[in-house]
Amino acid sequence: MNATNAVAQNSDLIEYYYVKQHMSGDQVAAQLGLSQYQVKKYLREHGMARSRTEATSKAAHTLRQKAANNALSAYDMQELRECRVSTLALSLMHKPQQLV
């Protein structure tokens, strides 16, 4: 049996050990007797693990996004809140009325 088939057959166990038992990819591979490369590749392809560069770029993106959200002043936030209500009211006024 080749490594790809072994990983596919053990996919539930790989996810169980990695997510529920908090094992690393190397530990999961050792536990199941699989190739470390194949296990890490499976985890990366299914969005459960990232390489160091992927994790760092994702974290940097999240931090930039949070900084952009916090950059709005209190005045801007209040204006956005008030704008949402008036926009909703206008959309309700222009909505066709249904006859009962």
N, C-alpha and C positions, 0 to 999 in steps of 0.2 A: 504494500500500500504506500503510495507516495505521500509526501508531507502535506500537500494541499488537501487531499482527501481526509487525512488524519485531522487536520485543523477544522475542516468542515464538519466532520462527525463529532468532534469534541467542542463545538462552538458554544453550546449551553454551559459546559463545564468551564470553559475559558472565561466566559462572562461571569459565571457564579464566583469563581475564585478571585477574579480581578475586582469585581464590584462589591460583592457581599463579604468576602473574606479579606479584602484589602491587601491582596498579594500583588507584588510587582510582576511585570511581564516575564522576567527571568525566573521568578519563583513558580509562576504558572507553568512555564515551559518545563521546568524540572519536575514538577508534580505530575504532569501528564506525559512526560517523556517525549516532548515535541521539540522542534527547533526553536530557539529563542527568536530568530529572525522571523519565522512564520507566525509565531504568536504575536509579536509586536506589530507585524504587518497587518494581521487580522484586526487587532485592536485599533490601529490607526485608521484603517479603511472603514470601520464601523463607528468612528467618532468617539471612541472611549479613551484614547490616549493620543498624545501629540509628542512629536520630537521636541527637543529643547528649544530649537529656533521657532517652531510653530507655536509652542506655549508662550514664548516671550513676545512674539508678535501679536498674539491674541490678547495677552495681558496689556500690552502697550496700547492696543486699539481700545480696549475697555477703559483704560485710564484716560485716554484722550477724549473719549465719549463722555465720561463723567465730568471731566473738566469743562467741556463745552456746555453741558447741562447746567453746571454750577455758575457759569459765566453770566447767566442772565441776572439782571438786577431785580430787586424787589418790585420796582415799578413795572418792569417788563412782565414779570410773573402775574401781577395784578391785572395788567392790560390783557394778557392772554386769557385769564379767567373770565373777565368781563366780556371779551369778544366771543367766547364759546357760547355764552348764554344768548347773546343777541343773534348770533348765527343760527342757533337752534330755533329761536323764535321766528326768524325770517323764513326758515325752511318750512316750519309748520304753517305759517300764514299762506305761503304760496303752494302748499300741497293741495291737490284737488280734493274736494269734499266728496265723501261717499254718502249716497242717499240710502237710508235704511228702509 
